[in-house]
C-alpha cells in the first residue's frame, strides 16, 4: 500500500498547474451573465491541467491501462460540457448535460463492476430516487426525462466508485478513496446545479458548484494514477 505522504510527494508537483488554474478561476470570477470565449477558457483551464496531469504519467501508461484512458477521455467530454454550460441561458444547457452524461458513463466504466457491492447500489438507488423526487415538481417537458436519466447515470457512476472503497485492512488503496470521494463531490455539485436551476435559488450556488466540481475532477483524475488493472505487463513493457 502506498502511503499518503508518498502520494503527495510524487503526484503533488504534477497538480500544481491545476491548483494555479483553479485559483485563477476564483480570483477572476468572471460574470456568468456575460458569457464569452474567455469565460469558457478560464472555466475549462483546470480541466485542461488535469489532462496534462494524466499525460505527465506517459502515453504508455494511458495506453496500457484502459481505465485511466477512460478517465482521460471523460475529462475531455467534461471540458466540452463546461464550455456548453457557459452559454446555458442561450439554449446550450442540454448540450452540456449530454456531455457530462457521457463523462459519467466513461467514469463508471473506468471504475468497473468488481466488486459488485449490491447493498451499496441499493443505497445509491434509493438516494437517487429521493433526489429525483425532490427535483420532479420543478421539471417540465423534455427535462422530466433528461434529468431523470442523468440522475440515474451519475448515481450509477457513484455506486461504481464507492463500491471499491475499503477503508480498513491490507487491501486499502488511496486511489479508491479518491474515486469514491470524487464521485460523491460530483453528485453534490450536480445536485446543487439542479436545485438552483429547477427548484429554488441556492445561496452561493456558483461557489459551491465549482469548488465541489473541481475537487471531484481532481480526485477522479488522481484515482487513475494507480490503475485498477494489473500493472505487471506495463512494468515489463517499460523494461524491454
Secondary structure by P-SEA (a helix, b strand, c coil): cccaaaaaaaccccaaaaaaaaaaaaaaccccccccaaaaaaaaaaaaaaaaaaaaacaaaaaacaaaaaaaaaaaaaaaaaaaaaaccccaaaaaaaaaaaaaaaaaaaacccccaaaaaaaaaaaaaaaaaaaccccccccaaaaaaaaaaaaaaaaaaacccccccccccaaaaaaaaaaaaaaaaaaaaaaacccccccaaaaaaaaaaaaaaaaaaaaaccccccaaaaaaaaac
